[in-house]
Amino acid sequence: MKTSDFLLKQIATELKLSTKQIESVIKLLEDGNTVPFIARYRKEQTGSLDEVQIQTISERYTYIQNVTNRKEEVIRLIAEQDKLTDELKLKIEQAHKLQEVEDLYRPFKQKRKTKANVAKAKGLEPLAEY
């Protein structure tokens, strides 16, 4: 999986490190290397980052990936309900925290499967309104 330049720049800015260091740490982690291994034996590739910095990069990268995946899922779920507007989509895409995404999704979240929801899904809502 190719990491986006935006993602690398965002992590680098937050942690005040170079994008080259971030990119090499992420590549090493994706290749299955552990944090202690990278800190001890791959110093030339990471620019002598310590275990704490490498762990922070790993956690931040994972978090941003989770937020991105959740954004895509929320947009898909709201679109399936035919309630997705351009403004809402933009707000979801611009959210940086998982909580922000969840707050935007909350009004559209399906509570639970009730008899009324099943009837609406079968197209009986106009009959009930009549």
C-alpha positions in Angstrom: 0.0 0.0 0.0 1.4 3.4 -1.1 1.2 6.0 1.6 -0.1 9.4 0.4 2.2 12.4 0.5 -0.5 14.3 2.4 -0.5 11.7 5.2 3.3 11.8 5.5 3.4 15.5 5.6 0.7 15.6 8.2 2.5 13.2 10.5 5.9 14.9 9.9 4.4 18.3 10.8 2.8 17.0 13.9 5.9 15.3 15.2 8.4 17.8 13.8 10.3 15.2 11.8 11.2 14.9 8.1 8.9 13.1 5.7 11.8 10.8 4.7 12.0 9.6 8.3 8.3 9.0 8.5 8.1 7.2 5.2 11.0 4.9 6.1 9.5 4.0 9.5 6.1 3.3 8.0 7.7 1.2 5.3 9.7 -0.8 7.8 6.6 -1.3 10.0 4.5 -2.4 7.0 7.2 -4.9 6.2 6.6 -6.5 9.6 9.5 -5.1 11.6 9.0 -4.4 15.3 9.6 -1.1 16.9 12.6 -2.3 19.0 14.1 -3.9 15.9 13.8 -0.7 13.9 15.2 1.5 16.7 18.2 -0.8 17.2 19.1 -2.1 13.8 17.7 0.4 11.3 19.0 3.6 12.6 20.6 4.5 9.2 17.2 4.3 7.5 15.2 6.2 10.2 17.7 8.9 11.0 18.5 7.5 14.5 14.9 7.8 15.8 14.4 6.2 19.2 11.7 3.7 20.2 9.4 6.3 21.6 9.4 8.3 18.4 8.9 5.2 16.2 6.0 4.1 18.4 4.5 7.5 18.2 4.7 7.4 14.4 3.2 4.0 14.3 0.3 5.0 16.6 -0.4 8.2 14.7 -0.3 6.4 11.3 -2.7 3.8 12.5 -5.1 6.4 13.9 -5.1 8.4 10.7 -5.8 5.3 8.7 -8.7 4.4 11.0 -10.2 7.9 10.7 -9.9 7.7 6.9 -11.5 4.3 6.7 -14.3 5.4 9.0 -14.9 8.5 6.9 -15.4 6.4 3.8 -17.7 4.0 5.7 -19.8 6.9 7.1 -20.1 8.5 3.7 -21.2 5.2 2.2 -23.8 4.5 4.9 -25.3 8.0 4.7 -25.4 7.8 0.9 -27.3 4.5 1.1 -30.0 6.3 3.0 -30.1 9.0 0.2 -29.4 11.7 2.8 -25.8 12.7 1.8 -25.5 16.3 0.8 -22.4 17.9 -0.7 -22.0 20.1 2.5 -22.2 17.0 4.8 -19.7 15.1 2.6 -17.3 18.0 2.8 -17.6 18.3 6.5 -16.9 14.6 6.9 -13.9 14.7 4.6 -12.5 17.7 6.5 -12.8 16.1 9.9 -9.5 15.2 11.5 -10.7 13.3 14.6 -12.7 10.1 14.8 -15.0 11.8 17.3 -15.8 14.5 14.8 -16.7 11.9 12.2 -18.9 10.0 14.7 -20.7 13.3 15.7 -21.5 14.0 12.1 -22.8 10.5 11.6 -24.9 10.3 14.8 -28.2 11.8 13.3 -28.1 9.3 10.5 -27.2 6.2 12.5 -29.7 3.4 12.5 -30.8 2.9 16.0 -32.1 -0.6 15.8 -34.2 -2.7 13.6 -37.8 -2.0 14.5 -41.0 -3.1 12.8 -41.4 0.5 11.6 -38.0 0.4 9.9 -38.8 -2.9 8.3 -42.1 -1.5 7.0 -40.3 1.6 5.6 -37.8 -0.6 3.9 -40.6 -2.5 2.2 -42.1 0.8 0.9 -45.1 1.0 3.2 -44.3 4.5 4.6 -46.7 6.3 2.1 -49.5 4.0 3.2 -48.9 4.8 6.8 -48.9 8.6 6.1 -52.2 8.3 4.2 
